[in-house]
Amino acid sequence: MSLLYKKYQNKIKSSKTYGKWYGRAVILDTISTRQLAEEVSHATTVTYADVVAVLAELTTAIKSHLQNSQAVVLDGIGRFKVAVSTTGADSRTDFKASNIRRYRINYFPEVKFQPTGKVNENGKRLGTYYNPLLSGITAREFGSTTPNGGP
């Protein structure tokens, strides 16, 4: 499986990178909770109805914890927390809950450290961080039949 991408050229004349070519991921479809539940039920001994019930309850549980100022970590997926956008107040005592204008959820994908077996001059391990959800991903140009968009 490969992530599909399209090439596009920067056409903003005032940009330092005017004329350069870049890639954008192509999304072909959206997979629903029902479709995921069906896949999970076929890959396990759990029924479709049980998977849907668990996913529905997971949503309810995550919502409850987020609304109680708790971060939620889903192993292998990442961390979720609530953040706010606010308007300023002239003093600490003037700032109230009414200054909160918008709530949003911040998502931080899980990352793992892959050590190289080497250490730097300070004795710290060297290596790279990677996202397990993207481990093994490859790319292919949209419309291309060869891996990595090659000829």
Solvent accessible surface area in square Angstrom, and as a share of the most:
residue,aa,sasa,rsa
1,M,236,1.06
2,S,38,0.25
3,L,70,0.35
4,L,17,0.08
5,Y,47,0.18
6,K,104,0.44
7,K,115,0.49
8,Y,68,0.26
9,Q,60,0.26
10,N,20,0.10
11,K,150,0.64
12,I,113,0.58
13,K,166,0.70
14,S,109,0.70
15,S,35,0.22
16,K,207,0.88
17,T,52,0.30
18,Y,109,0.41
19,G,27,0.26
20,K,118,0.50
21,W,160,0.56
22,Y,89,0.34
23,G,49,0.47
24,R,145,0.53
25,A,60,0.46
26,V,24,0.14
27,I,131,0.67
28,L,122,0.61
29,D,100,0.52
30,T,111,0.65
31,I,86,0.44
32,S,52,0.33
33,T,76,0.44
34,R,175,0.64
35,Q,84,0.37
36,L,88,0.44
37,A,0,0.00
38,E,91,0.41
39,E,104,0.47
40,V,66,0.38
41,S,18,0.11
42,H,147,0.66
43,A,87,0.67
44,T,68,0.39
45,T,143,0.83
46,V,64,0.37
47,T,78,0.46
48,Y,86,0.33
49,A,68,0.53
50,D,71,0.37
51,V,11,0.07
52,V,49,0.28
53,A,60,0.46
54,V,96,0.55
55,L,51,0.25
56,A,59,0.46
57,E,109,0.49
58,L,68,0.34
59,T,91,0.53
60,T,79,0.46
61,A,39,0.30
62,I,32,0.16
63,K,120,0.51
64,S,53,0.34
65,H,84,0.37
66,L,12,0.06
67,Q,128,0.57
68,N,99,0.51
69,S,113,0.73
70,Q,88,0.39
71,A,45,0.35
72,V,20,0.11
73,V,89,0.51
74,L,39,0.19
75,D,131,0.68
76,G,30,0.29
77,I,73,0.37
78,G,2,0.02
79,R,98,0.36
80,F,43,0.18
81,K,69,0.29
82,V,56,0.32
83,A,16,0.13
84,V,63,0.36
85,S,36,0.23
86,T,65,0.38
87,T,55,0.32
88,G,75,0.73
89,A,41,0.32
90,D,147,0.76
91,S,51,0.33
92,R,223,0.81
93,T,105,0.61
94,D,77,0.40
95,F,86,0.36
96,K,117,0.50
97,A,81,0.63
98,S,82,0.53
99,N,20,0.10
100,I,45,0.23
101,R,161,0.59
102,R,134,0.49
103,Y,146,0.55
104,R,88,0.32
105,I,105,0.53
106,N,40,0.20
107,Y,90,0.34
108,F,90,0.37
109,P,59,0.37
110,E,37,0.17
111,V,87,0.50
112,K,94,0.40
113,F,57,0.24
114,Q,101,0.45
115,P,57,0.36
116,T,83,0.48
117,G,76,0.73
118,K,135,0.57
119,V,94,0.54
120,N,45,0.23
121,E,161,0.72
122,N,116,0.59
123,G,53,0.51
124,K,135,0.57
125,R,155,0.57
126,L,73,0.36
127,G,28,0.27
128,T,88,0.51
129,Y,151,0.57
130,Y,86,0.33
131,N,28,0.15
132,P,39,0.25
133,L,106,0.53
134,L,98,0.49
135,S,79,0.51
136,G,73,0.70
137,I,90,0.46
138,T,63,0.37
139,A,37,0.29
140,R,71,0.26
141,E,43,0.19
142,F,89,0.37
143,G,74,0.71
144,S,22,0.14
145,T,131,0.76
146,T,44,0.26
147,P,96,0.60
148,N,104,0.54
149,G,22,0.22
150,G,31,0.30
151,P,172,1.08
